[in-house]
Every structure is written in structure tokens, then in C-alpha cells.
Amino acid sequence: MAKIKETDAVTGVDTTGHEWDGIKELNNPLPRWWLWTFYVCCIWSVGYWLVMPAWPLISDHTKGFLGYSSRAGLSKQIETAQARQGVYLERIAAADLEEIPQDAELLEFALAGGRSAFAVNCSQCHGQGAAGSAGYPNLNDDDWIWGGSLEAIHETVLYGIRSDHDDTRINDMPAFQADELLSREEISDTAEYVLSLSSDRGDAGAVARGEEIYVENCVACHQEAGAGDQDLGAPNLSDSLWLYGGDKASVIASINTGRGGVMPAWNARLDPVTIKQLAVYVHSLGGGE
């Protein structure tokens, strides 16, 4: 069917000849300002192609008359930032751990670097907010297994716990069931006593029997009344903070298998300054001693 063009009686604008269900399409021209904007953009694009890197080639790209490179600009910015940071990094390298918190400017820089290093290297286990989870210590509280001083944290980050480093700290808890050191009943009674150290719950008879077993098998590391020993990595059993859970089933599982988590040594993966920054950051989270 041939297109029939006509002038619309209402608007006075010619139609395109297209019609759908009685609706006719008007042939309204584009506004002048729009056309001129389009023309200017076309001219601008041609100029941009000539002066700036624009067209990909098989093995490279057009460089443009200006020879601009965002990568070169970024490299310059990185070099400038590294030069500024270098002053603080040298100061941290030369300072003792205890000196860093005493210098407000240096402390601010160390905390920023430690926070960044923690997010990249430590948050996968300890969590983004360092709250930890079952088997991964919460670094925000004041319950430290191997010590929460700056020096102790620094040593832990350097050499890890039960890692493959020669200077790592190791103290394995016996697996009392797996090694057939205690019977199921004895382990159950011991769990009742351990739980009684941080609460008033528990069967009095089981607690009394468990106390005798505890004195014979556990007191050497966990100390009397379950206060723990950071030199041996023996957790405090008298508070309500638990690494693997504080219900009876979890305590029994710990006695049965001995647990014993592993933290890697970071001395071969991170430079000494970053490890210092990490120690300062972790210590600042609220639970540092």
C-alpha cells in the first residue's frame, strides 16, 4: 500500500504517511538546538580521535597528538604517594613498638596501614570487624590466649601459632578421648566442672567429681580455678568468653579432641613495617592489654 502524505488539520504539520489504527505519524522536524548539538558532538569526536588515545589496533592503540596516558599519570600519583608514605614508614621501621602509640601522627598512619593490611590478610578468619567466630578469636575483647600486649601480638603475627615457623608458639592440648586418657563419664564430669567455673549451673555431684579430674589432668596449664596461662596458650576457663562455644557439647568436644587452631606466620609474607602496623591496629581494637 502506498504511503499517503497529507497535512494534519489540527497542527498544520505534514504527516509521514504512516498510520496505525487511525493514528497518523507527524513529521515534526528536530529542534534546531538539538541538531546543532549533534553536529558539534560529531566535530568534537573527530578532534578527540586525533588528539587523544582512541582507536584500538591489533597490538597497540592510537596515541593521539597529545600523547596523553592515564597510566603514566597514575604511576606518577603512586610515586608521589609512596614518597610521602616513605617518611612515615622509615619512622615506624626505626621506632620501638611502644613508641608508636606515643606519637599521635605516627599512630594515625600506623592504624590506617594496619587496618588496610588486616582487611586484606586477616579478615578472612577474624572477620571484617575482628569479631571472630567459632575457632577464630575475637580481637575486640580482653580475652587473650597468647597475650594481648603489643609485643605479644607482634610475636603472634610474626611467627603464628602452631605454624611451620621454627619460632612459632606451640602447646597442644591432649585429646583425652581419642588418646583414651579419660572415659566418657569422666569427660562429662570434667565438662560440668569447667562450666561451673563461669556459672552456677551444673550437677553438684558431677562438678565435684570433675574437679578432681581437672586437678589431676588440667590444672598444670589452665591453673587453679581455670584462670589460664598465656605463656602456655591455655585459655581462661573462668569467664564467659569461649573460642569454640560455651555449651556442654562444645566443651566436651574440646576435651575429646584437644582442639588447637593454627595461625600462619606472616614474617615471610609481610614486610616488618606492615607487621608492626598490624600489631598496633589489633592492639587498638579495644582488647589490647
C-alpha positions in Angstrom: 0.0 0.0 0.0 1.4 3.4 -0.9 2.1 5.9 1.8 -0.3 8.8 1.6 1.2 12.1 2.9 -1.1 14.9 4.0 -1.2 17.9 6.2 -2.7 17.4 9.7 -5.7 19.6 10.1 -5.1 20.3 13.8 -1.4 21.0 13.9 -0.7 22.0 10.3 2.3 19.6 10.2 2.8 17.2 7.3 2.4 13.5 8.1 4.9 10.8 7.2 2.3 8.7 5.6 2.4 6.1 8.4 -0.9 5.2 10.1 -1.7 2.7 12.8 -5.3 2.1 13.8 -6.3 5.6 12.7 -3.3 7.2 14.4 -1.2 9.2 12.0 2.5 10.0 12.5 3.5 13.6 12.2 6.7 14.6 10.5 7.9 17.1 13.2 11.5 18.2 12.5 14.0 18.0 15.3 14.7 21.3 17.2 17.5 23.4 15.8 19.3 23.4 19.1 19.3 19.6 19.1 20.7 19.4 15.6 23.4 21.9 16.3 24.4 20.0 19.5 24.6 16.8 17.4 26.8 18.5 14.8 29.1 19.9 17.4 29.4 16.5 19.1 30.4 14.9 15.7 33.1 17.6 15.2 34.3 17.2 18.8 34.6 13.4 18.4 36.8 13.8 15.3 39.0 16.2 17.1 39.2 13.8 20.1 40.2 10.9 17.9 43.1 13.0 16.6 44.5 14.4 19.9 43.7 11.6 22.4 44.3 7.8 22.5 41.1 6.5 21.0 41.3 3.6 18.4 42.4 0.1 19.3 44.8 -1.5 16.9 45.9 -5.2 16.6 48.8 -4.9 19.1 48.5 -1.3 20.4 46.3 1.8 20.1 46.5 5.2 18.5 48.5 7.5 20.8 46.9 10.9 19.7 48.8 14.1 19.1 48.9 15.0 22.8 50.5 11.6 23.8 48.3 11.5 26.9 48.4 8.3 29.1 46.2 7.9 32.2 48.5 5.0 33.2 51.5 7.3 33.3 49.5 9.8 35.3 48.5 7.1 37.8 52.1 6.0 38.1 53.1 9.5 38.9 50.4 9.8 41.6 51.5 6.5 43.1 55.2 7.6 43.2 54.2 10.8 44.9 52.1 8.9 47.5 54.9 6.4 48.1 57.3 9.2 48.6 55.1 10.8 51.2 54.5 7.5 52.9 58.1 6.7 52.9 58.9 9.2 55.6 56.4 7.6 58.0 57.4 4.0 57.0 61.0 4.8 57.9 60.0 6.2 61.2 57.9 3.1 62.0 60.8 0.9 61.0 63.1 2.7 63.3 60.7 3.0 66.3 60.1 0.5 69.0 56.5 -0.8 69.2 55.8 1.1 72.4 56.9 4.4 70.9 54.4 4.3 68.1 51.3 4.9 70.2 53.0 7.9 71.9 53.3 9.8 68.6 49.8 10.9 67.5 50.8 11.5 63.9 52.7 8.2 63.6 49.9 6.3 65.4 47.3 7.6 62.9 49.4 6.5 60.0 50.1 3.1 61.6 46.4 2.5 62.3 45.5 3.3 58.7 48.1 0.9 57.4 47.2 -1.8 59.9 43.5 -1.5 59.1 44.2 -1.9 55.4 46.6 -4.9 56.0 44.1 -6.5 58.3 41.3 -6.3 55.7 43.5 -7.9 53.1 45.2 -10.6 55.2 43.3 -11.3 58.4 39.6 -10.5 57.9 39.0 -13.8 56.2 39.4 -15.6 59.5 38.8 -13.0 62.2 36.0 -11.1 60.3 35.9 -7.6 58.9 35.3 -6.2 62.3 37.7 -8.6 64.0 34.8 -10.2 66.0 36.0 -13.7 65.1 33.8 -16.8 65.0 33.9 -20.3 66.4 37.6 -21.3 66.4 38.8 -17.8 65.4 39.5 -15.5 68.3 37.6 -12.2 68.8 40.2 -9.5 68.8 37.9 -6.8 70.3 37.6 -8.3 73.8 40.2 -8.6 76.5 40.4 -12.4 76.5 43.8 -13.3 75.0 45.2 -16.8 74.7 48.8 -15.9 74.0 48.9 -12.4 75.4 47.4 -9.1 74.3 50.4 -6.7 74.8 51.9 -5.0 71.8 54.9 -7.2 72.0 52.8 -10.4 72.3 50.6 -9.5 69.4 53.6 -8.6 67.3 55.1 -12.0 68.0 51.9 -13.8 67.2 51.6 -12.1 63.8 55.3 -12.6 63.1 55.5 -16.4 63.8 51.9 -17.5 64.0 50.5 -20.2 66.4 51.3 -23.8 65.7 52.6 -22.7 62.3 55.6 -24.2 60.3 57.9 -21.4 61.6 60.7 -22.5 63.9 59.9 -19.8 66.4 56.1 -20.4 66.5 54.5 -21.0 69.8 53.0 -24.5 70.4 51.3 -26.1 73.3 48.9 -28.8 72.3 46.0 -29.9 74.5 45.7 -33.7 74.8 42.8 -35.4 73.0 41.5 -37.0 76.2 39.0 -39.3 74.5 40.9 -40.0 71.3 44.0 -40.9 73.3 41.9 -42.9 75.8 43.1 -40.8 78.7 39.7 -40.3 80.2 36.4 -42.2 79.9 33.2 -40.6 78.5 31.8 -40.3 82.0 35.0 -38.6 83.3 35.0 -36.2 80.4 31.3 -35.4 81.0 32.1 -34.7 84.7 35.1 -32.5 83.7 32.9 -30.5 81.4 30.4 -29.9 84.2 33.2 -28.6 86.4 34.6 -26.4 83.7 31.2 -24.9 83.0 30.7 -24.3 86.8 33.8 -22.1 86.8 31.9 -19.4 84.9 28.4 -20.0 86.1 26.4 -21.5 88.9 24.8 -24.2 86.8 25.6 -27.9 86.8 25.0 -31.0 88.8 26.8 -30.8 92.2 27.9 -34.4 92.2 29.3 -34.2 88.6 31.0 -30.9 89.4 32.7 -32.4 92.5 33.9 -35.5 90.5 35.0 -33.2 87.6 37.1 -31.0 89.9 39.2 -34.0 91.0 39.8 -35.0 87.3 40.6 -31.3 86.5 43.2 -31.1 89.2 44.9 -34.2 88.0 44.8 -33.5 84.3 44.2 -29.8 83.5 45.4 -27.6 86.3 49.0 -27.6 85.0 48.0 -25.5 82.0 44.7 -23.9 82.9 45.7 -23.2 86.5 43.5 -23.4 89.6 40.0 -22.1 89.1 40.6 -22.1 85.4 42.4 -18.7 85.2 44.6 -20.0 82.3 48.2 -19.2 81.4 49.1 -17.0 78.4 52.7 -18.3 78.4 51.3 -21.7 77.6 48.4 -20.6 75.4 46.0 -22.1 77.9 42.6 -20.2 77.7 40.9 -18.7 80.7 38.0 -21.0 81.6 36.6 -18.9 84.4 35.0 -16.2 82.2 32.1 -16.4 79.8 34.2 -15.9 76.6 34.5 -19.1 74.6 36.5 -19.8 71.5 34.7 -22.9 70.4 31.4 -22.4 72.3 30.4 -22.5 75.9 27.6 -25.1 75.9 28.4 -28.6 77.4 28.5 -30.3 74.0 31.2 -27.9 72.7 33.2 -28.2 75.9 33.1 -32.0 75.7 34.2 -31.8 72.1 37.2 -29.6 73.1 38.2 -32.1 75.8 37.7 -35.1 73.4 39.8 -33.8 70.5 42.0 -31.2 72.2 41.2 -28.6 69.5 44.3 -26.5 68.7 43.9 -24.0 65.9 46.7 -22.9 63.5 47.6 -19.3 62.6 50.1 -18.8 59.8 53.4 -17.0 60.3 53.3 -13.7 58.4 57.0 -12.8 58.6 57.7 -14.3 55.2 54.5 -12.8 53.6 54.5 -9.3 55.0 57.3 -6.8 55.5 58.4 -5.8 59.1 56.8 -2.4 58.9 53.4 -3.8 57.9 53.6 -6.4 60.7 54.3 -3.5 63.2 51.3 -1.6 61.8 49.1 -4.8 62.1 50.2 -5.2 65.8 49.4 -1.6 66.6 46.0 -1.8 64.9 44.9 -5.1 66.5 46.1 -3.7 69.9 43.9 -0.6 69.4 40.7 -2.6 68.7 39.7 -2.4 72.4 41.1 -5.6 73.9 44.8 -4.9 73.9 46.5 -5.3 77.3 
